[in-house]
């Protein structure tokens, strides 16, 4: 029983880690994209007000 349980546990943990990394990366990229867009919009507004 233990012989089958250990590889299964490792597989579940590995899957969890991979999912966390992928999900974290997607969240980070989404946040970064939003932040860059917001920053670009802010920069555009600043440029317009200087004219």
C-alpha atoms as one frame of an Amber mdcrd trajectory, in Angstrom:
protein
   0.000   0.000   0.000   2.724   2.487   1.003   4.619   1.553  -2.147   1.783
   3.002  -4.264   0.886   5.833  -1.907   4.263   7.606  -1.980   4.502   8.079
  -5.774   0.851   9.149  -5.827   1.501  11.698  -3.085   4.559  12.991  -4.956
   2.529  13.273  -8.167  -0.247  15.189  -6.394   2.250  17.550  -4.747   4.096
  18.090  -8.021   0.818  18.798  -9.823  -0.137  21.275  -7.102   3.218  23.049
  -7.378   3.008  23.222 -11.188  -0.561  24.549 -11.042   0.445  27.148  -8.457
   3.375  28.323 -10.569   1.259  28.528 -13.735  -1.618  30.279 -11.950   0.799
  32.654 -10.222   2.500  33.486 -13.509  -0.815  34.173 -15.249  -1.953  36.397
 -12.364   1.365  38.251 -12.331   1.289  38.797 -16.097  -2.313  40.005 -15.979
  -1.497  42.406 -13.144   1.653  43.608 -14.918  -0.277  44.176 -18.156  -2.947
  46.192 -16.323  -0.290  48.174 -14.468   1.628  48.978 -17.663  -1.572  50.037
 -19.447  -2.525  52.254 -16.510   0.956  53.754 -16.425   0.920  54.402 -20.183
  -2.478  56.098 -19.865  -1.182  58.204 -16.977   1.912  59.175 -18.988  -0.293
  60.146 -21.941  -2.441  62.314 -19.670   0.655  63.973 -18.199   1.946  64.670
 -21.709  -1.353  66.245 -22.748  -1.499  68.516 -19.713   2.040  69.797 -20.417
   1.098  70.954 -23.932
